[in-house]
Amino acid sequence: MKLFTLLCLLSALAFSSTLACRCLPQHPQKQFCESDFVIKGRILSRTESGHSQLENAFYTVQIIQNYKREHYGSARRVQIFTDLQSSMCGPFFQIGREYIITGSIQNDRWRVSSCSWNPESPSLTPYQRIALKFGYYRNSCASK
């Protein structure tokens, strides 16, 4: 009976780990360069959209600073789509807080995942603040 219980426990652990989101750690510089957008934004709201299984929520974000795609301008609101489930790599942003948000744009839809570089603004290191403010990250990208 103990062996059966142990096997059930191990099977449950193996199954739950296959459902988890897995991301390879990457340097913020690399994530900046590989992203279509990099903004500092304030999270205004979260809405469950039900559009698709992988994009069933979006955050409405007030852009405070745009570090990569200047033509989108500041002081603009944008909807950033993601998944509600952390197991599907959906990030969790707290309403009212400010984050550096990186992600992709496909068919004019902004998308983000928990694998993106999405730190809360106050948690940035002094170098990261300087690199964003003075364009060190942007200027170090080869051809993006």
Secondary structure, 3 states (H helix, E strand, C coil): CHHHHHHHHHHHHHHHHHCCCCCCCCCHHHHHHHCCEEEEEEEEEEEECCCCCCCCEEEEEEEEEECCCHHHCCCCEEEEEECCCHHHCCCCCCCCCEEEEEEEEECCEEECCCCCCCCEHHHCCHHHHHHHHCCHHHHCCCCC
